[in-house]
Each structure stands twice: as C-alpha cells, then as structure tokens.
Amino acid sequence: MMHKSSLPLLGFAAYSGTGKTTLLEALLPKLTEAGLRVGVLKHAHHDFDVDKPGKDSYRLRKAGASQMLIASHKRFALMTETPQAEAEFAYLLSRFDHSKLDLLLVEGCKNIAFNKIELHREEVGKPWLYPHDENIIAIASDANHLETTLPQMNINDLDSIAEFVLRYAREQCHSKEHPTIDDVSQDMLTQESGIERILSNLKPLAESETVPLADAYGRVLALPILHDGDVVMDGGALLTQTHLSSLTTLGIKHCQVIRKPRVALFSLDGNDSQVCHAVLLGMLHTLGCEVNSHVVSTEKRQQRVQVFEEALNLNEVILLNGSAKNWQGIVLNSIPEINDNGFSLQFVEQKPLFLMETTLEGLQGYFLSTVAPMLRKLRGERGYLAAGQKARLTQGIKGILGEHEFCYGSLTVDSMGSNQVTPVMHSFESLASWLTIQSKENINCLIVVPATVDTLKAGECVTIYPLQGKI
C-alpha cells in the first residue's frame, strides 16, 4: 500500500450521458483490490441533497444551520450550505484526509487544469475534448484508433483502464512531473495561470510625482503618508474618495503617487473599430492611464508604421484594435497568426502589446481579465489581480469548444443573497446601440465561457466580471 505526502490527482472528463459514474462504480473495486486507498470528488451540475426529509440532521439544517456534521461509529458527514457561490475546487480538495489516501479521482470539473482521462462514446454525439485541453493525458472511448500520441483504451475494457490508473498512481509516488493536489491549488485555471505568468514579466513603475490631494483620486501612493509621526496610509494603497476625505480632514494637502501608466491605443478606421475604440478609451481612462489615442487609416501603411514606432518609444503598453492582417508585419513579424479566440499578446522590446480582433464583449472581457491587471500592477496597486466573481446561471449558454469566450449578462441577487446571472445575447452595430441595449437589458457583467466546454447549463456556477464603473 502506498503512502506519500502529496496526493496524486486524476480526473475523468466527459459529457453528460457518457457514463462517468457507471465506469467509476465498476473501476473502484479493481483499484481497491490492488491495494489503493481511493477518494472520489464528484462535481454535480444540479442541486442535490444527501440528507433525507424528516431526519434530525435535515431538520436542523432547515432550521438554519449553515454547517451540519452528523457522525456515527461507522462514518461522519459534513454538509455545508454555499448559497453565495460554489465552493472553490482547491478548497474541496483540502477537505480530504490526504494521510489516509493514495489517490483522488475526480468526476467532472473538466474546465479546471489537472490531469484527466477523457471518456467518449460515439453515440452521445459530443465533440472531443483532448484537442483543446492539454491536461488530458489518456483517452478511453469506443472509437477507432485516433490520430494522437495520447494513450488510448477501449471504454468498455475496465482492466486496461484500471491498469493505466494504477500505473499513474505508482508513478506519482516518485515523480513531480504532473500536478498533484498540492500543485493544483496553485495552478487551478489555465487562463488564470497564464495571466500570472504574463504578470511576472512586469515591474511596477518606479517614477512618482507629487500632486494636490484633490487630483489624487484613483491614484496609487508611492510613499506612506505620515501624520504626527504615525503612518496613516501605506504606500501602494489605491486612493478612494473615502481616503481623500479622511486625509483632507487631517490637513494633508499633497501626496506622492506613482505616475500614470502610458498606454498607446491604436484603432483602424471603420465603424466596428471605432465602437471598440471608444469603449477601450473609456476603460483606460477609468483605470487612470495616460492614453495616447490614434485612429489610423487601413490604406496608409506608412502612417501606421510611423505612429507605431513613436508609440513604442513613449508608452509602456500598446493596444492594437482591428484586423490582424492590417497590423501584421508592422511590428517586424513579432506578432504570430492571430489566435482562434481573436486575442494575442506579445512582448515587443519588453513592452506588452495586445492585438485585439474580437467582438465587443470579447474585447471588454479580455481587457478586464488580462489588460487591467497588468495596468494595475504597473501603477503599483497591491491588489492588481482581476476581480472575478462567482454567480449561478439562470439559463444555459452555448459556447465553441476550443475558444475562450465572454457573454454579456444581467447580474441580480436572489432572496437568499446568492448571485444569479442571466445571459444577454445581442450584437451591437454602434456605440449608441450598445448603450441603449445595456440600459434596457441591465447588462452589468461579462460571463466567462471557458475554452474547454461547449455548453454551460442552467444552475452551473460561472465566473463573471462586473462592468459597472469600468467604462
């Protein structure tokens, strides 16, 4: 029997109807007979209850207990109410007693980055996951041999699947090449870990300036503020209206803040680009950036080259909005072919350059999730990471497998205090139509549709980015 401090983690990813639970039910006896102590985490897309109406524990929960632990001489169970948002994956992993397990199997959670076996049945009629998920390490299906280097097994051959899982668990005892539970909490979502790697290349601006307190709203303190020898506000604090009012009361009239990040925003002429240009301009100003804004002609390549070269010398961040084809080559071929999701990031002379060729909601989503944290870090803000929140879908969303997308949503709070979000599907031909529909439909957030799913169902917990105050 294996014992180790770091618990191996392996998922079974598949669409509903493939038979994940049935397969696991038949697989577990084979693993336990081989001496493995196995824990299972199952993710449910619907509401569920392990308790029974009429039982004492059920009555106490319904009376208001937010956590209910029931125990006997054979087992115990802790039931925790999570009406505000679904429990985080890393937190759920931490609930297991790692010292008493050799392997943890996960059913579901296919949009989270950890090693998985893909289960696939042709009759279900769903697309393959492995071409779009680098965390899939093997395939169990009823299809003919696939053109992939991944290990392949027949989904009905339990002995082969059990042998693969046993070999995987044993290898994990001696190897740290693949994520275990200890690792996955540090690298949970593929997009988030990618943003972290991008942010690690940036250093906060060193230059600061002294400004009147009245002009310091939304700026970041470069040095602590002292009053009568005491530190009343630390450096790195983002100055809000409340801060300014308090500092004014103390008789403080000036403060030293980190200078504004300089951002060059380029858009190509055309109605679509101009709508996105106006929205980006508003979002940059809201973040307190010094923006050098340019709308250039698609016909005048020399003009684009000249303004780009000037911008590269004067700014810390470059945003290119418009057709990738028209921008290609202007930065000396440093921008690769545009990604399928219409978004690309490169470092040109150590400066981040964003190329955005996407829908308005995609552009706003990538700005809030990726561009905004960079700008916050540049200006010295301590809490610079994107402030994604959790909400439960009131209706399903169709996505495109392999493409990370964003969808407009209307966020509300139900009678229990839980976040609920309703997708709002619209296309916008002008800034005026965007503003009109935003007000009419109460569009106040963006819903993240991960690249690893093609459908989000009603009742699922999703990540959202609030829009209020962002434009």
N, C-alpha and C positions, 0 to 999 in steps of 0.2 A: 504493500500500500504506500502511495506517495505522500510525502509531507514536504511542504515548502511555504515560504513566507509570502510569495507573490502568486496569486491565484490565476491560472490560465482562464481565458475568456473566449468563448466560441459561440457564434450566433447561427441561427437558421433563418434565412431570409426568403420570403416568398409572398405571393399574393394570396388573398383570401380564396379558399376553395382548393388550394394545392394539397392540404393535408399535413400541415406542420405538426399539429398536436398529435394526430394519429401516428405519425412517424416517430415522434419523441416518445410516445407511450410504449411503442414496440422496441425502441432503441435502448431505453433506460435499463431494462433488466440485463441486457447484454453487457452494458458498461459496469453495472454494479457487480455482476458475476465475475468480471475481470478484476475486481478489487478497487474500483474508483468510487470515491465519495463525491456525489454529484449534486449540485444545487441548480435550480431552474428559475429563471426570471421570465415571466410571460407578460408581454405587453398587450393590453386589450384596447380596441378602438371604441368600445362602448362602455356604458355604465355597468357596473357589476356589484354584487354583494355576496360575500362569503358567509354572512350571518343569516339566521332564519328568524322571520317574524314570530314574536311570542317568547323567544328565548330571553333570558335575563340580560345577556350581553347586548342583544338587539334593542331591548327596551332602554337600557342605559345610554346607548349611542343616540337613539332617537330623542332621549330626554336632554341631550346637549353635550355629551362627552365628545370632545374633538379627537381624543385618542382613547381606544378601548383595548386593553390587554386581557385576554382570557387564558387561563392556564389550568392544566391538569397534570397528573403524574405521567402522562404519555406525551403531551405536546403543549405548546403555547402558541398563541397568535396575537399579533398586534394589528389592530385596524385603525388607520389614521385618515381622518377626513381632509381632503385637499380641494375645497371649493374654489379657492382663489386661482390656482394653477396646478397643472400636473407636476408631480414630483420629478426632480431632475434625475437623469439617468445615473450620474455618478453617485448621487445620494442613495438611490435604490441599491446600487452595488455594495455600498458601505454597510447596508443593513444585514448582510450575510456574515456569519461567523467563519471567517477565512481559515481559521485554525482547524476547523473540522471538515474542510472540503478540499478536494484535489482539482476540481474543475467546475466552472459555472457555465451552463448553457443558457442561451437567451433565445426565446421565441419572439420574433418581431423586431421592432426598433431598427428597421432596415435603413433609415436615414441617418444613423449615428455611426461614426467611424470606429469600427473594431472588426476583427476577423470574423468572417461568416462563410457558411456553406449555402449556396443558392439552391433552393428546391424548385423544380419546374416540371409541370405537366402540360403536355401539348393541348389536351382537351380544355384546359382552363382558358386558353386563348390570350394570355397576357404576354407582354414583351419580356425579353431577357433583361436581367439586372446587371450581369457581370461586365458588359461593355462600358457601363457608366459608373461602376463602383469598384475602385481599386482595392477595397477591403475584402472583396470576395476571393477566397483562396481555393475553393473547390466547387464543383457542380454535381448535384445529384438530380438526374432527370430521366424521362422516358424517351428522349430524343436520340436520333442517330449521332454519331461522333461529330463534335463541333470543332470548328477551326479556332482552337485556343490552346495555349500551353498549360492551362489550369488542369489539375487532376479531375477526371470525370468518373462518375459512378452511376449505376442504374438506381433510380429512386426506390425500386422495389427490392434491391439487394441489401438487406439490412446488415448482413455480415460484413460486406465491403465498407459500408458507411461506418459501422462500429469499429472496424479495424483502422480506418482513417482517423476517427476521433481519438481512439486510444493512442495511436502513434503521435498525434498532435499534442495530446496531454503530456505524454512522456517527454517529448522534445522540449516542451515549455519548462520542464523541471531544470533543464540545463542551458536554456537559451533565453536571451532578451531581445531577439530579433523582431518578435511580433508583440503587439500590445497585450498586456495583461490588465487586470483590474486596477493595479497601481498606476498604470500608464494612462488608461483611457480617460480618467477624470481630468488629466492634464491636456488631453488632445481629443475632446469629445466630438466636435463637429468639424467636418472637413473645411467648410468655409471659414469658421472662426479661427481654426489653427492657421489657415493661410493668411488671414489678416494679421495674426500675431507675428508671423514670420516677416511680413511686409513692414510692420511697425518697428520690428527690431532693427531695421536698417536706418531708421530716422533718429536724429538727435534734436532735442528742443533747441529753439533759437537762443543764442547767447546774448544778443543785443537787447537793451532795455531803454526806456525813456521815462522821464518824469512828466506826469500830466496832472491837470487840475482834477480834483475828485469828481467834479461834475461830468468829466469826459471819460471816466474810468469804468463805466457800466459795461459788463461783458468782457472786460479785460482780465488778464491773469497777473497777479502780483509777482514781481521779480524778487523782491526782498520783503522780509517781515515788516509789519507796521508796529511801531513801539508807542506806548503812551505811559508817561511817568515811569519809564524803565521796564515796563511789562510788555510782553508780546501779546498784542490783542488780535493779530491775524497773521498766520504763517504765509511764507512765500509759496507760490503755486496755487493759492486759493483763487477761484473764479469769483469775481466781484458781482454780486447781485444788487438789486435795488435795496434790499434789507440791509446788506453790508454798508452800502453808501450812506444810508440814513443814519445808521449807528455811528459810523466814522465821523460824519458831519456833526453829530451831537457831541462828540469828543473834541471838536475843534480842529480836526485834521482837514487840511485844505488841498494837499497834494500827495501823490503816491507814485512809486516807481513800478512800472508794469513792463512786461515783455512786449516787444514791438509786434505789430500785426504781421502775420504771415503774408507774403506777397504771392498772389495767385494770378496766373495768366489764363484767361478764359477765351478760347477761340471757337467760333461757330462759323459754318459756311452759310452763305445767303440761301434763302428758301424758307417757306412757311414753317415746315416741320422743325428745322433747326432753330428758327427764331423763337418758337414757343419754348423749346428746351433751353435756349439761351437765357430767356427771361426768368425761367424758374431757377436755373442754376445760379444766376446772378443774385436773385433774392436769397437763396440758401447760403451763398458765400458771404453776403453782407450780414446775414443773421448770425453767422459764426464769427463775425468781427474781423474779416480778412480785408486786406488792401487789394482790390481787384483791378487788374489791367484787362479791360474788356475789348475784344475785337470781333467784328463780323466781317469776314473776308469773302471775296468772290471765288466761286468754283472755277471760273475761267482764267484767273490771274495767278498762275502757279508761282511766278517770281515774287509776287506780293506776299504769298503765303510763306515762302522760304524766308523772306526778309523779316517779316514780323515774328516768325518763329525763332529765328536766330537772336533777335533783340530780346524776346521774352526769356529765352534760356539764360541770358546774362543777368536779367533783372529780377527774376522770380524764383521762389523755392519750389513751387508746384505748377505743373502745366496741365490744363484740361482742354482736350480737343473734342469738340462736339460736331458730329456729322459723319459723312461717308468715309469708311476706312480707305476705300480706293483712292479718294482725293487727297487723303493725308499720307498715304503710303509713299515711302521714299523721301519725304521731306525731312525726316529725321535720320537720314543716311541708313535706311533699311533696318533701323534698330527695332521697329515695330513689326512683329510677325503677323501672319494672316490673322484676321480678326477671329476671335473665338466664336463658337456656336451661339453663346449667350449674348453676343454683341458688346462685350466688355473686355478691355485689355489693359494691363498695367505693365509699364516698363520703367527702368531707371535709366535716364539719359544724363550723363555727366553727374551721376549720384543724385539726381533730382527725380522725384516720382512724376511720371507722365501718364495720365489717364486718357484712353481713347474710348469714347462712348458712342456707339452706334446702336441705339436701342429705343424702345418705346418710352413714353414719358414716365410711366410708373416704374419701368426698369431703371431708368436714369436716376429717378429720385431714390429708389431702393439702394442702388449701388453707392450713391452719394452718402446716404445715412449710414450704411453698414461698413463702408470702406474708406471713402474720401474724408468724411467728417472726423473719424477717429485720428486719421493722420494729421489733419489740421489742428485738432485739439492737442495732440502731442507736440506739434511744432510750436504752438503758442505757450507750452509749458503747463497745460492743465493736468492735474493729477489723475482725475477720473476720466481719461480720454477714450476708453473703450465704448463701442456702440451700446446704447441703452435699449437693447431689445427687450420686449416684454412678452408674457405668455397670455394667450386667450384661447377660448374654445370656439370652434367653428359652428355656426348655426346651419350651414348648408355646405355641400361638397364643392370642391374645386378640381377641374381637370387641368393637369399640367402636361409638360412634354418631357418624357424621360431623357435625362442627359443634359437638360438645360435648367440652370438655376434662375427662377423667375420671381417676380413680385406682382401682387394683385392688390388693387385698391380695396379698402374695407371700411365699414362703419362700426366703430367700437362702442359698445354700451356696457353697462354694469347691471346685472340682474338683481332680483330681490334678495339673493343670498350674498351679494357682494362679489360675485365672480365676473371676470371679464368675458364678454361674448362678442364675437366679431362676425359680421355678415359680409361676404364678398360683394363688391360692386363692379360689374363688368361694363366698361364703357371705353370707347376710343375718342380721342379729342383732336379736333382739326385746328383749333386755335386756342390761345390763352383765355379768350373770353368764354369759350365753351367749357373749358376746364373749370374756370371759376364758377360758372353758372351751375354745372352739374355737381361740383364739390359742395356747394351750399345746399342744393336741393336734396342730394342723397346723403348729406352729412358724412362725406368722405373725410376721415380724420386719421387714417393709418394705412400702412402698407403691410400686406400679409406675405410672408416668405413661403415660396413653394420650392422645396429642395430639389436638386437635380436627380436625386436617387428615387423619386416617386413620380408616378404619372397621375395619381389621384389622391386627394385629401378628402376624407369623408366627414360628414356632419358628426360633431361630437369630439373630433380629434383636437388635441392641444397643439397650437401652432405658435411660431414666433411672429411678432408684429413690431413695427417701428412707427410710433406716433408721429403724425405730421404737424400737429398744432404747434405754432411758434417756430416751425422750421423754414417757412417761406416768407 
